[in-house]
Amino acid sequence: MWWWIHRDSVIACDHDGRVRNRPSQRWVTVTGVPVLVDADPEGREITACPMYGPTVKPCAKTLRVRVGYSDWLRVDGRRVVLSHLDGLTDGTPPGLVHQRVRDPGQGFLGADR
């Protein structure tokens, strides 16, 4: 089972930089916190990525999500984000640094897909 992801869930890059979640909808919530839907985890700021140096670019922004959207659950026609989220960031090495859920922030609402 995967958990619904909301604004207060912890999503981080592989280096443990934190994604700033910004929900695009406000009327569906889990424990009063808006859930994330399709495209919410993309193009978001990443703070405190510790990877830096002369030839290293720290993760600053999330890119495309590969998996993590529900096949069945939707809010206003947009797929709900689930805890198996896996996408890329703009950090180095390019195309290899992922964003993933570290803590869903809730254990009440889950889904199989």
N, CA, C and O atoms as CSV, one atom per row, in Angstrom:
chain,resi,resn,atom,element,x,y,z
A,1,MET,N,N,0.838,-1.181,0.000
A,1,MET,CA,C,0.000,0.000,0.000
A,1,MET,C,C,0.883,1.245,0.000
A,1,MET,O,O,1.928,1.283,0.650
A,2,TRP,N,N,0.449,2.245,-0.731
A,2,TRP,CA,C,1.144,3.530,-0.771
A,2,TRP,C,C,0.271,4.588,-0.112
A,2,TRP,O,O,-0.957,4.511,-0.158
A,3,TRP,N,N,0.907,5.562,0.491
A,3,TRP,CA,C,0.198,6.630,1.195
A,3,TRP,C,C,-0.017,7.828,0.278
A,3,TRP,O,O,0.795,8.103,-0.605
A,4,TRP,N,N,-1.126,8.537,0.500
A,4,TRP,CA,C,-1.366,9.797,-0.199
A,4,TRP,C,C,-0.329,10.799,0.299
A,4,TRP,O,O,-0.002,10.821,1.485
A,5,ILE,N,N,0.179,11.615,-0.596
A,5,ILE,CA,C,1.194,12.612,-0.254
A,5,ILE,C,C,0.539,13.989,-0.188
A,5,ILE,O,O,-0.276,14.348,-1.038
A,6,HIS,N,N,0.913,14.748,0.837
A,6,HIS,CA,C,0.336,16.081,1.004
A,6,HIS,C,C,1.433,17.128,1.191
A,6,HIS,O,O,2.623,16.814,1.155
A,7,ARG,N,N,1.017,18.360,1.388
A,7,ARG,CA,C,1.944,19.490,1.488
A,7,ARG,C,C,3.042,19.278,2.521
A,7,ARG,O,O,4.171,19.722,2.308
A,8,ASP,N,N,2.744,18.614,3.632
A,8,ASP,CA,C,3.715,18.459,4.708
A,8,ASP,C,C,4.525,17.163,4.625
A,8,ASP,O,O,5.344,16.893,5.503
A,9,SER,N,N,4.307,16.367,3.590
A,9,SER,CA,C,5.116,15.161,3.388
A,9,SER,C,C,6.554,15.576,3.077
A,9,SER,O,O,6.792,16.637,2.500
A,10,VAL,N,N,7.500,14.736,3.462
A,10,VAL,CA,C,8.913,15.037,3.194
A,10,VAL,C,C,9.327,14.342,1.900
A,10,VAL,O,O,9.362,13.114,1.818
A,11,ILE,N,N,9.640,15.155,0.896
A,11,ILE,CA,C,10.201,14.681,-0.361
A,11,ILE,C,C,11.604,15.267,-0.433
A,11,ILE,O,O,11.798,16.455,-0.174
A,12,ALA,N,N,12.584,14.435,-0.785
A,12,ALA,CA,C,13.973,14.891,-0.781
A,12,ALA,C,C,14.731,14.329,-1.975
A,12,ALA,O,O,14.346,13.315,-2.558
A,13,CYS,N,N,15.818,15.011,-2.324
A,13,CYS,CA,C,16.706,14.491,-3.357
A,13,CYS,C,C,17.565,13.384,-2.735
A,13,CYS,O,O,17.547,13.179,-1.521
A,14,ASP,N,N,18.312,12.678,-3.579
A,14,ASP,CA,C,19.170,11.600,-3.089
A,14,ASP,C,C,20.204,12.072,-2.073
A,14,ASP,O,O,20.699,11.282,-1.268
A,15,HIS,N,N,20.526,13.356,-2.113
A,15,HIS,CA,C,21.524,13.921,-1.187
A,15,HIS,C,C,20.880,14.458,0.082
A,15,HIS,O,O,21.579,14.962,0.962
A,16,ASP,N,N,19.564,14.359,0.191
A,16,ASP,CA,C,18.754,14.789,1.329
A,16,ASP,C,C,18.412,16.277,1.330
A,16,ASP,O,O,18.053,16.823,2.372
A,17,GLY,N,N,18.518,16.938,0.181
A,17,GLY,CA,C,17.964,18.291,0.057
A,17,GLY,C,C,16.453,18.185,0.055
A,17,GLY,O,O,15.909,17.224,-0.488
A,18,ARG,N,N,15.760,19.145,0.647
A,18,ARG,CA,C,14.307,19.057,0.818
A,18,ARG,C,C,13.544,19.791,-0.276
A,18,ARG,O,O,13.870,20.923,-0.632
A,19,VAL,N,N,12.523,19.123,-0.799
A,19,VAL,CA,C,11.652,19.709,-1.810
A,19,VAL,C,C,10.612,20.574,-1.109
A,19,VAL,O,O,10.020,20.169,-0.108
A,20,ARG,N,N,10.399,21.770,-1.649
A,20,ARG,CA,C,9.352,22.650,-1.117
A,20,ARG,C,C,8.042,22.315,-1.816
A,20,ARG,O,O,7.813,22.712,-2.959
A,21,ASN,N,N,7.183,21.579,-1.112
A,21,ASN,CA,C,5.897,21.169,-1.679
A,21,ASN,C,C,4.966,22.366,-1.781
A,21,ASN,O,O,4.890,23.200,-0.880
A,22,ARG,N,N,4.258,22.427,-2.909
A,22,ARG,CA,C,3.292,23.499,-3.125
A,22,ARG,C,C,2.081,22.892,-3.817
A,22,ARG,O,O,2.099,22.687,-5.030
A,23,PRO,N,N,1.020,22.599,-3.050
A,23,PRO,CA,C,-0.167,21.980,-3.657
A,23,PRO,C,C,-0.887,22.960,-4.582
A,23,PRO,O,O,-0.960,24.158,-4.307
A,24,SER,N,N,-1.417,22.428,-5.680
A,24,SER,CA,C,-2.148,23.270,-6.627
A,24,SER,C,C,-3.654,23.242,-6.372
A,24,SER,O,O,-4.411,23.945,-7.041
A,25,GLN,N,N,-4.080,22.444,-5.422
A,25,GLN,CA,C,-5.494,22.398,-5.050
A,25,GLN,C,C,-5.584,22.448,-3.529
A,25,GLN,O,O,-4.628,22.095,-2.839
A,26,ARG,N,N,-6.711,22.880,-3.010
A,26,ARG,CA,C,-6.857,23.041,-1.555
A,26,ARG,C,C,-8.081,22.351,-0.980
A,26,ARG,O,O,-8.229,22.316,0.242
A,27,TRP,N,N,-8.964,21.803,-1.801
A,27,TRP,CA,C,-10.216,21.306,-1.238
A,27,TRP,C,C,-10.186,19.845,-0.828
A,27,TRP,O,O,-11.076,19.426,-0.089
A,28,VAL,N,N,-9.214,19.038,-1.261
A,28,VAL,CA,C,-9.083,17.665,-0.776
A,28,VAL,C,C,-7.866,17.630,0.135
A,28,VAL,O,O,-6.754,17.971,-0.269
A,29,THR,N,N,-8.104,17.203,1.390
A,29,THR,CA,C,-7.045,17.232,2.400
A,29,THR,C,C,-6.942,15.900,3.134
A,29,THR,O,O,-7.870,15.090,3.124
A,30,VAL,N,N,-5.801,15.696,3.765
A,30,VAL,CA,C,-5.591,14.589,4.695
A,30,VAL,C,C,-5.199,15.247,6.006
A,30,VAL,O,O,-4.205,15.971,6.061
A,31,THR,N,N,-5.956,15.009,7.045
A,31,THR,CA,C,-5.783,15.652,8.355
A,31,THR,C,C,-5.666,17.176,8.207
A,31,THR,O,O,-4.879,17.821,8.899
A,32,GLY,N,N,-6.462,17.731,7.294
A,32,GLY,CA,C,-6.509,19.178,7.111
A,32,GLY,C,C,-5.404,19.758,6.245
A,32,GLY,O,O,-5.317,20.978,6.107
A,33,VAL,N,N,-4.557,18.918,5.657
A,33,VAL,CA,C,-3.436,19.382,4.837
A,33,VAL,C,C,-3.717,19.006,3.383
A,33,VAL,O,O,-4.016,17.844,3.108
A,34,PRO,N,N,-3.629,19.962,2.432
A,34,PRO,CA,C,-3.945,19.684,1.030
A,34,PRO,C,C,-3.050,18.601,0.421
A,34,PRO,O,O,-1.832,18.607,0.600
A,35,VAL,N,N,-3.688,17.665,-0.309
A,35,VAL,CA,C,-2.938,16.601,-0.981
A,35,VAL,C,C,-2.312,17.146,-2.258
A,35,VAL,O,O,-2.790,18.121,-2.838
A,36,LEU,N,N,-1.226,16.492,-2.685
A,36,LEU,CA,C,-0.571,16.856,-3.936
A,36,LEU,C,C,-1.187,16.053,-5.074
A,36,LEU,O,O,-1.564,14.894,-4.900
A,37,VAL,N,N,-1.283,16.682,-6.235
A,37,VAL,CA,C,-1.821,16.030,-7.420
A,37,VAL,C,C,-0.828,16.160,-8.576
A,37,VAL,O,O,0.197,16.834,-8.469
A,38,ASP,N,N,-1.162,15.497,-9.679
A,38,ASP,CA,C,-0.326,15.447,-10.870
A,38,ASP,C,C,0.337,16.799,-11.176
A,38,ASP,O,O,-0.321,17.836,-11.262
A,39,ALA,N,N,1.640,16.743,-11.334
A,39,ALA,CA,C,2.541,17.862,-11.658
A,39,ALA,C,C,2.938,18.695,-10.442
A,39,ALA,O,O,3.841,19.524,-10.561
A,40,ASP,N,N,2.307,18.518,-9.271
A,40,ASP,CA,C,2.732,19.289,-8.088
A,40,ASP,C,C,4.189,19.022,-7.708
A,40,ASP,O,O,4.871,19.962,-7.297
A,41,PRO,N,N,4.711,17.781,-7.823
A,41,PRO,CA,C,6.118,17.560,-7.435
A,41,PRO,C,C,7.133,17.981,-8.508
A,41,PRO,O,O,8.336,17.806,-8.314
A,42,GLU,N,N,6.672,18.524,-9.619
A,42,GLU,CA,C,7.579,18.889,-10.708
A,42,GLU,C,C,7.834,20.395,-10.729
A,42,GLU,O,O,6.918,21.191,-10.522
A,43,GLY,N,N,9.083,20.775,-10.979
A,43,GLY,CA,C,9.445,22.187,-11.048
A,43,GLY,C,C,9.482,22.882,-9.696
A,43,GLY,O,O,9.358,24.104,-9.623
A,44,ARG,N,N,9.650,22.120,-8.638
A,44,ARG,CA,C,9.671,22.689,-7.285
A,44,ARG,C,C,11.094,22.927,-6.801
A,44,ARG,O,O,12.029,22.226,-7.189
A,45,GLU,N,N,11.232,23.922,-5.953
A,45,GLU,CA,C,12.536,24.281,-5.386
A,45,GLU,C,C,13.019,23.208,-4.411
A,45,GLU,O,O,12.233,22.641,-3.653
A,46,ILE,N,N,14.319,22.943,-4.446
A,46,ILE,CA,C,14.957,22.044,-3.492
A,46,ILE,C,C,15.914,22.885,-2.658
A,46,ILE,O,O,16.748,23.607,-3.203
A,47,THR,N,N,15.794,22.791,-1.335
A,47,THR,CA,C,16.655,23.570,-0.453
A,47,THR,C,C,17.625,22.658,0.300
A,47,THR,O,O,17.333,21.489,0.553
A,48,ALA,N,N,18.753,23.204,0.643
A,48,ALA,CA,C,19.745,22.558,1.505
A,48,ALA,C,C,20.355,21.289,0.926
A,48,ALA,O,O,20.726,20.387,1.678
A,49,CYS,N,N,20.466,21.201,-0.402
A,49,CYS,CA,C,21.184,20.062,-0.982
A,49,CYS,C,C,22.664,20.255,-0.665
A,49,CYS,O,O,23.240,21.277,-1.039
A,50,PRO,N,N,23.289,19.299,0.016
A,50,PRO,CA,C,24.667,19.476,0.466
A,50,PRO,C,C,25.733,19.236,-0.606
A,50,PRO,O,O,26.921,19.425,-0.344
A,51,MET,N,N,25.327,18.827,-1.797
A,51,MET,CA,C,26.305,18.544,-2.852
A,51,MET,C,C,26.720,19.841,-3.547
A,51,MET,O,O,25.898,20.487,-4.198
A,52,TYR,N,N,27.960,20.214,-3.415
A,52,TYR,CA,C,28.463,21.404,-4.102
A,52,TYR,C,C,29.971,21.288,-4.259
A,52,TYR,O,O,30.630,20.523,-3.556
A,53,GLY,N,N,30.492,22.049,-5.178
A,53,GLY,CA,C,31.916,22.032,-5.461
A,53,GLY,C,C,32.175,22.546,-6.857
A,53,GLY,O,O,31.236,22.897,-7.570
A,54,PRO,N,N,33.428,22.599,-7.260
A,54,PRO,CA,C,33.772,23.174,-8.563
A,54,PRO,C,C,33.121,22.466,-9.753
A,54,PRO,O,O,32.785,23.119,-10.741
A,55,THR,N,N,32.939,21.168,-9.683
A,55,THR,CA,C,32.344,20.430,-10.809
A,55,THR,C,C,31.019,19.779,-10.435
A,55,THR,O,O,30.523,18.914,-11.158
A,56,VAL,N,N,30.448,20.189,-9.316
A,56,VAL,CA,C,29.210,19.586,-8.824
A,56,VAL,C,C,28.126,20.651,-8.729
A,56,VAL,O,O,28.339,21.718,-8.152
A,57,LYS,N,N,26.965,20.355,-9.297
A,57,LYS,CA,C,25.812,21.248,-9.186
A,57,LYS,C,C,24.849,20.666,-8.165
A,57,LYS,O,O,24.368,19.547,-8.343
A,58,PRO,N,N,24.558,21.404,-7.093
A,58,PRO,CA,C,23.583,20.889,-6.124
A,58,PRO,C,C,22.179,20.844,-6.734
A,58,PRO,O,O,21.880,21.568,-7.684
A,59,CYS,N,N,21.348,20.006,-6.191
A,59,CYS,CA,C,19.955,19.939,-6.630
A,59,CYS,C,C,19.260,21.235,-6.233
A,59,CYS,O,O,19.276,21.620,-5.064
A,60,ALA,N,N,18.659,21.898,-7.193
A,60,ALA,CA,C,17.952,23.149,-6.921
A,60,ALA,C,C,16.487,23.072,-7.326
A,60,ALA,O,O,15.667,23.845,-6.832
A,61,LYS,N,N,16.148,22.140,-8.229
A,61,LYS,CA,C,14.788,22.054,-8.744
A,61,LYS,C,C,14.451,20.609,-9.107
A,61,LYS,O,O,15.306,19.849,-9.561
A,62,THR,N,N,13.192,20.255,-8.896
A,62,THR,CA,C,12.723,18.930,-9.299
A,62,THR,C,C,12.386,18.949,-10.780
A,62,THR,O,O,12.005,19.978,-11.337
A,63,LEU,N,N,12.534,17.795,-11.400
A,63,LEU,CA,C,12.197,17.642,-12.814
A,63,LEU,C,C,11.025,16.674,-12.944
A,63,LEU,O,O,10.214,16.550,-12.026
A,64,ARG,N,N,10.939,16.009,-14.050
A,64,ARG,CA,C,9.840,15.111,-14.377
A,64,ARG,C,C,9.718,13.955,-13.375
A,64,ARG,O,O,10.718,13.404,-12.915
A,65,VAL,N,N,8.487,13.609,-13.054
A,65,VAL,CA,C,8.199,12.453,-12.211
A,65,VAL,C,C,8.075,11.229,-13.108
A,65,VAL,O,O,7.361,11.258,-14.110
A,66,ARG,N,N,8.774,10.147,-12.747
A,66,ARG,CA,C,8.706,8.906,-13.526
A,66,ARG,C,C,7.544,8.036,-13.072
A,66,ARG,O,O,6.775,7.540,-13.895
A,67,VAL,N,N,7.415,7.852,-11.763
A,67,VAL,CA,C,6.297,7.100,-11.181
A,67,VAL,C,C,5.867,7.802,-9.909
A,67,VAL,O,O,6.618,8.584,-9.326
A,68,GLY,N,N,4.633,7.505,-9.485
A,68,GLY,CA,C,4.167,8.071,-8.232
A,68,GLY,C,C,2.788,8.685,-8.301
A,68,GLY,O,O,2.274,9.178,-7.297
A,69,TYR,N,N,2.187,8.661,-9.471
A,69,TYR,CA,C,0.829,9.151,-9.600
A,69,TYR,C,C,-0.134,7.966,-9.598
A,69,TYR,O,O,0.156,6.933,-10.201
A,70,SER,N,N,-1.272,8.106,-8.928
A,70,SER,CA,C,-2.256,7.041,-8.871
A,70,SER,C,C,-2.828,6.754,-10.253
A,70,SER,O,O,-3.041,7.664,-11.054
A,71,ASP,N,N,-3.074,5.474,-10.517
A,71,ASP,CA,C,-3.727,5.084,-11.767
A,71,ASP,C,C,-5.225,5.374,-11.733
A,71,ASP,O,O,-5.851,5.550,-12.778
A,72,TRP,N,N,-5.804,5.423,-10.518
A,72,TRP,CA,C,-7.254,5.512,-10.395
A,72,TRP,C,C,-7.770,6.733,-9.651
A,72,TRP,O,O,-8.843,7.244,-9.973
A,73,LEU,N,N,-7.028,7.204,-8.665
A,73,LEU,CA,C,-7.521,8.289,-7.812
A,73,LEU,C,C,-7.194,9.651,-8.409
A,73,LEU,O,O,-6.054,9.930,-8.780
A,74,ARG,N,N,-8.228,10.497,-8.494
A,74,ARG,CA,C,-8.052,11.814,-9.109
A,74,ARG,C,C,-8.783,12.884,-8.315
A,74,ARG,O,O,-9.795,12.628,-7.662
A,75,VAL,N,N,-8.237,14.088,-8.392
A,75,VAL,CA,C,-8.877,15.274,-7.826
A,75,VAL,C,C,-8.988,16.267,-8.975
A,75,VAL,O,O,-7.977,16.677,-9.545
A,76,ASP,N,N,-10.212,16.652,-9.315
A,76,ASP,CA,C,-10.442,17.529,-10.474
A,76,ASP,C,C,-9.782,16.988,-11.733
A,76,ASP,O,O,-9.267,17.762,-12.540
A,77,GLY,N,N,-9.790,15.671,-11.913
A,77,GLY,CA,C,-9.225,15.046,-13.094
A,77,GLY,C,C,-7.716,14.869,-13.063
A,77,GLY,O,O,-7.145,14.333,-14.013
A,78,ARG,N,N,-7.055,15.306,-11.992
A,78,ARG,CA,C,-5.601,15.192,-11.874
A,78,ARG,C,C,-5.252,14.078,-10.902
A,78,ARG,O,O,-5.835,13.986,-9.822
A,79,ARG,N,N,-4.303,13.231,-11.282
A,79,ARG,CA,C,-3.927,12.058,-10.495
A,79,ARG,C,C,-3.329,12.451,-9.139
A,79,ARG,O,O,-2.552,13.401,-9.050
A,80,VAL,N,N,-3.692,11.721,-8.096
A,80,VAL,CA,C,-3.184,11.932,-6.744
A,80,VAL,C,C,-1.743,11.412,-6.675
A,80,VAL,O,O,-1.423,10.383,-7.271
A,81,VAL,N,N,-0.875,12.128,-5.944
A,81,VAL,CA,C,0.511,11.705,-5.741
A,81,VAL,C,C,0.549,10.693,-4.599
A,81,VAL,O,O,-0.053,10.907,-3.547
A,82,LEU,N,N,1.267,9.583,-4.819
A,82,LEU,CA,C,1.390,8.529,-3.815
A,82,LEU,C,C,2.843,8.375,-3.377
A,82,LEU,O,O,3.754,8.903,-4.014
A,83,SER,N,N,3.043,7.652,-2.289
A,83,SER,CA,C,4.352,7.585,-1.628
A,83,SER,C,C,5.426,6.816,-2.396
A,83,SER,O,O,6.580,6.805,-1.969
A,84,HIS,N,N,5.085,6.174,-3.516
A,84,HIS,CA,C,6.123,5.526,-4.321
A,84,HIS,C,C,6.707,6.493,-5.359
A,84,HIS,O,O,7.354,6.068,-6.316
A,85,LEU,N,N,6.474,7.787,-5.162
A,85,LEU,CA,C,6.979,8.845,-6.037
A,85,LEU,C,C,8.474,8.670,-6.315
A,85,LEU,O,O,9.268,8.435,-5.405
A,86,ASP,N,N,8.830,8.787,-7.573
A,86,ASP,CA,C,10.233,8.761,-7.989
A,86,ASP,C,C,10.363,9.633,-9.223
A,86,ASP,O,O,9.752,9.370,-10.258
A,87,GLY,N,N,11.167,10.673,-9.094
A,87,GLY,CA,C,11.406,11.581,-10.209
A,87,GLY,C,C,12.843,12.040,-10.193
A,87,GLY,O,O,13.624,11.621,-9.339
A,88,LEU,N,N,13.195,12.888,-11.120
A,88,LEU,CA,C,14.565,13.376,-11.217
A,88,LEU,C,C,14.694,14.794,-10.679
A,88,LEU,O,O,13.703,15.494,-10.474
A,89,THR,N,N,15.954,15.202,-10.455
A,89,THR,CA,C,16.272,16.582,-10.082
A,89,THR,C,C,17.282,17.123,-11.090
A,89,THR,O,O,17.750,16.394,-11.965
A,90,ASP,N,N,17.612,18.405,-10.960
A,90,ASP,CA,C,18.592,19.019,-11.857
A,90,ASP,C,C,20.020,18.940,-11.321
A,90,ASP,O,O,20.911,19.597,-11.858
A,91,GLY,N,N,20.252,18.150,-10.274
A,91,GLY,CA,C,21.587,18.031,-9.684
A,91,GLY,C,C,22.511,17.128,-10.489
A,91,GLY,O,O,22.086,16.454,-11.427
A,92,THR,N,N,23.789,17.128,-10.103
A,92,THR,CA,C,24.766,16.261,-10.788
A,92,THR,C,C,24.927,14.960,-10.026
A,92,THR,O,O,24.835,14.933,-8.798
A,93,PRO,N,N,25.165,13.891,-10.752
A,93,PRO,CA,C,25.287,13.805,-12.207
A,93,PRO,C,C,23.925,13.897,-12.891
A,93,PRO,O,O,22.952,13.319,-12.405
A,94,PRO,N,N,23.844,14.622,-14.022
A,94,PRO,CA,C,22.567,14.829,-14.718
A,94,PRO,C,C,21.878,13.514,-15.060
A,94,PRO,O,O,22.505,12.558,-15.517
A,95,GLY,N,N,20.571,13.495,-14.826
A,95,GLY,CA,C,19.775,12.325,-15.157
A,95,GLY,C,C,19.888,11.157,-14.196
A,95,GLY,O,O,19.313,10.096,-14.441
A,96,LEU,N,N,20.624,11.336,-13.100
A,96,LEU,CA,C,20.820,10.230,-12.152
A,96,LEU,C,C,20.371,10.532,-10.724
A,96,LEU,O,O,20.246,9.615,-9.913
A,97,VAL,N,N,20.129,11.795,-10.406
A,97,VAL,CA,C,19.741,12.156,-9.039
A,97,VAL,C,C,18.212,12.196,-8.952
A,97,VAL,O,O,17.545,12.877,-9.731
A,98,HIS,N,N,17.683,11.456,-7.991
A,98,HIS,CA,C,16.242,11.300,-7.861
A,98,HIS,C,C,15.658,12.129,-6.718
A,98,HIS,O,O,16.357,12.533,-5.788
A,99,GLN,N,N,14.358,12.363,-6.824
A,99,GLN,CA,C,13.549,12.875,-5.712
A,99,GLN,C,C,12.640,11.737,-5.297
A,99,GLN,O,O,12.040,11.064,-6.136
A,100,ARG,N,N,12.543,11.527,-3.988
A,100,ARG,CA,C,11.707,10.442,-3.457
A,100,ARG,C,C,11.064,10.882,-2.145
A,100,ARG,O,O,11.529,11.815,-1.491
A,101,VAL,N,N,9.996,10.199,-1.778
A,101,VAL,CA,C,9.320,10.469,-0.511
A,101,VAL,C,C,10.140,9.854,0.620
A,101,VAL,O,O,10.439,8.660,0.592
A,102,ARG,N,N,10.504,10.657,1.606
A,102,ARG,CA,C,11.213,10.168,2.792
A,102,ARG,C,C,10.228,9.868,3.924
A,102,ARG,O,O,10.422,8.933,4.701
A,103,ASP,N,N,9.164,10.681,4.002
A,103,ASP,CA,C,8.156,10.504,5.048
A,103,ASP,C,C,6.829,11.016,4.497
A,103,ASP,O,O,6.712,12.200,4.182
A,104,PRO,N,N,5.820,10.139,4.375
A,104,PRO,CA,C,4.543,10.600,3.838
A,104,PRO,C,C,3.826,11.595,4.750
A,104,PRO,O,O,2.925,12.306,4.303
A,105,GLY,N,N,4.212,11.649,6.003
A,105,GLY,CA,C,3.609,12.629,6.907
A,105,GLY,C,C,2.228,12.253,7.391
A,105,GLY,O,O,1.592,13.023,8.111
A,106,GLN,N,N,1.758,11.086,7.009
A,106,GLN,CA,C,0.457,10.605,7.479
A,106,GLN,C,C,0.397,9.113,7.234
A,106,GLN,O,O,1.077,8.589,6.351
A,107,GLY,N,N,-0.414,8.435,8.015
A,107,GLY,CA,C,-0.579,6.993,7.879
A,107,GLY,C,C,-2.043,6.605,7.904
A,107,GLY,O,O,-2.397,5.497,8.309
A,108,PHE,N,N,-2.892,7.526,7.468
A,108,PHE,CA,C,-4.350,7.292,7.515
A,108,PHE,C,C,-4.916,6.880,6.176
A,108,PHE,O,O,-5.748,5.976,6.102
A,109,LEU,N,N,-4.472,7.535,5.115
A,109,LEU,CA,C,-5.100,7.357,3.814
A,109,LEU,C,C,-4.126,6.733,2.827
A,109,LEU,O,O,-3.117,7.340,2.467
A,110,GLY,N,N,-4.438,5.508,2.391
A,110,GLY,CA,C,-3.558,4.781,1.488
A,110,GLY,C,C,-4.304,4.319,0.249
A,110,GLY,O,O,-5.526,4.429,0.155
A,111,ALA,N,N,-3.532,3.798,-0.702
A,111,ALA,CA,C,-4.112,3.304,-1.948
A,111,ALA,C,C,-3.217,2.195,-2.493
A,111,ALA,O,O,-2.015,2.158,-2.229
A,112,ASP,N,N,-3.830,1.292,-3.258
A,112,ASP,CA,C,-3.066,0.231,-3.902
A,112,ASP,C,C,-2.422,0.722,-5.190
A,112,ASP,O,O,-1.363,0.220,-5.567
A,113,ARG,N,N,-3.006,1.652,-5.852
A,113,ARG,CA,C,-2.490,2.183,-7.119
A,113,ARG,C,C,-2.787,3.629,-7.192
A,113,ARG,O,O,-2.441,4.281,-8.177
